[in-house]
């Protein structure tokens, strides 16, 4: 028998016996047990330990707090990790899909090995091709030297992501390298586009042969990452599997056929006399360097070597393929993985390989850790200044990093040491990549943000990411831009692609002109052109408009003055050259005389478009691009909320006048003397006082000649035949009086007291400030500065009094009712919301504009009754307080687009929208709100919005919208 355990008088921790240890995992802190002799041969018995009250209730130590924080962080990371694992299953290729791909590759390989020979012809003579197949190349200039004939490929090899195991859905593309026989090429084909033209002819010959096979579905041409010198042949299987994947056929020279040293960034391989079709005597014997052309040709020499390198690195890291897959998803959501100069999956693989080979990350890391460390590296490493190289022991002919930097804006050198893999990438694209990585790292560990959804599931198109967006529509005008900016050498290097020749110079020009007005300048990546094998290669002007995005600096973006250097400064000439006739000498109040540019801008509407004026002026002056070719997206939305004033305005000035008048009235109310009770708070409760009224009240000047004075009621009566008086929107102001035992406990008596206060306040305002006042039982109307302020006296206990009633038994019953809720909403919640959102407007100058646009849209869709003004303001506030994965909106139009996306994509059924006003909610509050929401979902509003003062009820959406509207 075991001895019975006695219960200690003080709270004690019970220690289980040995037989109970398997059932209970709790481990005691302290334990006492009897000695074997004392137990009299019985089993050892654990006795309860008596702990002092100070030990039981002592605060946690620093070590314990750290352990709790680590546990919380570990849970957040573990959840994110599990979500990523599920995502990887979704994007991975199924076994059935792999079998289809393997079977199609085998079929195409067999067909390619039976390509017939053709007679030798001149490179410039495509007559041997049928009329049903065109050469995928823009022949500019028309002719070049060299002979060409078709022959079966020397080899057919898989390259790219599929053999590496990093190929992902939804765009499944498998790369096949077809080696051009050595006897088709010549060692001097690197000159004057001979090799690229033979490459294109070889692809056309393959297309002509494959067109007769029933085993091939559709055939199209495309350009690899938009590079016109590197066309590829796209093949799809026949039948219902035609859209499941695409086989991309690359024509490549035999490995080592060209010497890598021929493609040094400082060497010339496009002769000026050939490209410009001038006589040799009219041109210099040695042309300018052609680094972009060189890298295009060199890129065809190395795909097999790159695959071998990545396979060797990936074999040592089990999570390599998954890490690359996550990076590709991250890039795809940010539209950075496709187009000319993109950061594609190949570069993502190489970057991960660089981090592994330089031991910045470990081979034992998970895909989650690889993604995190990769983004951290991207956020911190500036490849526009300090390039990186995968070459461990480059040969003596390999260029140095400074030589690469002289030729390219972004430098990432491959393992051979000869190829810059980011040759086509602009500095702006890499800065955008850095910015996106930095933003991702900021919210990665934030437990209040759905990191997985923000990181990997939310698309970020330019129109919803950039504050201002403008487009160049007629790209053919860039030909004259190249001539204006004297870019013949660069045009030759880009083989006549005037769009991507002019683009870096336009970006540099805009970066100089916009300066500190912007945080980031981005541009769209031209999509890879695709066309039928029966059609000619599309012209450069056929690509869609070139879009540019501005991420504004709110403090400086709207400044109308561009202040330059002093008149005698050495940089003054450079400033005048940049701004042209807009630059002029100005004397400032501090006595200095400097160069300056003054832009048009009287109202906020005009000031918001100062960046547009700068862009238009610079492109007209330096790039010869007329304003008619530019489309500025930011100016379209402003027209929606323009007011009918002489100076174009979108209402900000009107809201400011209302707020200033209210502030003055508030100060005067505070200073009033002669009231029975003192004023404890004066709070606005109107959208105009938080800058969110669509059309803010306009000060009205009364024309007294239109009215007759009614002395009895002290009113103005409109005269017959005169215009109807204008409606004046009253601006609600809540005036809280101090608590006192003199306040009655009867609801009707309280109303009478409030009426007396309205009369007394009106008398005092009339006496001290000569304001016209009209007291009423429920409010006091004050005419001030052409506006009507409706003052309502409030007593903080009145809602509670309204909830109290006496039943038939004489007992006091407290029961909530609509009257009490409405009074509490009007006198407590709305004033608090107004003051809070007023503060948000001070932090983000475009908050009010976004709210007004959102309400204008809701009104146009007849939703104003379902989504109230207060609800709309809260929804917009969430875009500023938790903008992940974006930055807070910097213009009204981008805020409107995000508002519409929020309405359309947020999962209102399964998630509450938490608006963390004043940052008062901690991570535990978010968890509590979510748990309470899930527990009571069926009884809660359809659209649930939680705030720090309203975590469980969603007062703002209690009555609307309905399920049908939502």
Secondary structure, DSSP 8 states (H G I E B T S, - for coil): --------SS-EE----GGGTTT-----S--EE--TTTTTTS---EE-EE--HHHHS----HHHHHHHHHHHHHHHHHHHHHHHHHHHHHHS--HHHHHHHHHHHHHHHHHHTT------EETT--TTS-TT---SS--SSS----EE-----SEEEEESHHHHT---SSS-EEEEEEE--GGG--GGGGGGGHHHHHHHHHHHHHHHHHTT-TT---EEEEEGGG-TTSEEEEE--SGGGTTT-EEEEEEE--TTSS-GGGG-TT---S-HHHHTT--GGGS-SS----HHHHHHHHHTT-HHHHHHHHHHHHHH-TTHHHHHHHHHHHHHHTT-SSSTT---HHHHHHHHHHHHHTTSS-TT--HHHHHHHHHHHHHH--TTTS-EE--SS--TTS--HHHHHHH-SS-EE-TTSS-BTTTT--HHHHHHHHHHHHHHHHHHT-TTS-HHIIIII----HHHH-SEEEEE--GGGHHHHHHHTT-HHHHHHTTT-HHHHHHHHHHHHHHHHHGGGEEEEEE------EEETTS----GGGS--EEEEEEE-TTTTT-SEEEEEETTSTTHHHHHHHHGGG-EEEE-TTS-EEEEEE---SSHHHHTTHHHHHHHHHHHHHH---GGGEEETHHHHHGGG--SSSS---SHHHHHHHHHHHHHHHHHHHT----SS-EEEEEE-SGGGGT--TT--------GGGEEEETTTTEEEE-TTS-------EEEEEEEE---TTS-SSHHHHHHHHHHHHHHHHHHHHHHH--EEEE-SS-EEEEETTEEEEEEEE-TTHHHHHHEEE-TTS-EEE---HHHHHHHIIIIIHHHHHHHHHHHHHH-TTHHHHHHHHHHHHHHTT-TTTS-HHHHHHHHHHHHHS-TTS----SHHHHHHHHHHHHHHS-TTT--EEE-GGG---HHHHHHHHHHHHHTGGGS-SS-EEETTBSSS-GGGSS---TTT-
